[in-house]
């Protein structure tokens, strides 16, 4: 089984993928091609996707039962002791620390003063 998700891709690529896979939602393709066809479809997708993104998930004989590949995604697949996990980029914490009492504390104080 294979799932291919493309985002912001040209219409020609979607038409080309629909020859081999079923499009079950806009940009989401599902099918069960052979490994050779899957590799050729992935190569064609990465060549034609231009500024868009692509995500491929397919069945495999490993602990997770699947493998995945990404193209132009911020999240990257990383191997941790045989398990593939998605690592998202860490954003710098740019929030200001609040000082003073919480809103719950203010409401409790108003309620008790009645």
N, C-alpha and C positions, 0 to 999 in steps of 0.2 A: 504494500500500500504506500502511496506517496501523496503528499500534500505540498503544493507550491503556491505561495502567496506573493503576488507582485503588487507594488504600490507605485503610482505615478509613472506608469509605463506607456509606451505607444500602443495604439489600438492594433497595429499589425502584429505585435508580439502576442497579444491576447488571442487574436485570431489564429496565429500559428500554434499556440499551446492548445487551443480547443480542438485541433485535429487529433491529438493524442489523449487529452484529458477532458474531464467534465468540469465546466465552470459552475460551481454551486452557489457562489456569491460573487459580486464584482471583485475581480482580482484574485479569487481563491479557486484553485484547480485541484481536482482529486482524480486519482486513477491508480492502475496497477500495471505499469509498463515493466519491461525487463530492465535489468541493471544497465545494459548497454544503451537502451533508449533513454533511460533516466539521466545518464551522464551526458548524452547528446543534448537533451532538452535543457539541462542545467547550463551547459556551455553556451547554447544558443540564447538562453535567457540572460546570462551575464553579459553577453556581447550586445544584445539589443535593448537592454533596460535603460540605457543612457543615464539620466539623472535620478531615476527611480531606485527602488530597493527590491530585493528578492529574498525570500526565505524558503528553504526546502527542508521538509521532514519526510523521512522514509523509514520503512521497516528494516531492521537489522538483527543479526543473531548475536546480541550482546546482553549485558545485564539490564539495560534500560529497555531493550527491544526496539530501539529506534536510534537514528542518527540525524543530525541536522547540519545545514550549511546556511551561511548568511552572505549577503552581498550588499555592501554600503549601509549596514545597520550599525547603530551606536553600540548595541549590546553584542558581545563577542562570545562564541562558544569556547569554553576552556575545560581541559581535561583535569579532573581531580581524582586520582587513584582509580581510573577506569570509568568514572562517571563524568559525563559531559554536562556542565552547568553553564547557564548564561550569566555572564558578568556584565553588569551595567556600569557605565562610567560614573565615577563619584563626582558629585557636584560640590563646589565649595559652599559651606554653610554661611549664608549671608543674612541671617536673621538677627534682629536686635533682641537682646534679652529684656524681658519685661520686668519691671520692678514694681514693688508695691503689693497690695493685697489682690487676691483673685476676685472675680465677679461673684463667685459663690460665697466668699467671705463677706462681701458687701451686702448681699441679699440676706444672709443669716443675721447680720448685725441690724439691718432694717427690720427684720421680722421680730427679733428679740426686743427691740426698743418700743414696740407697740404696746 
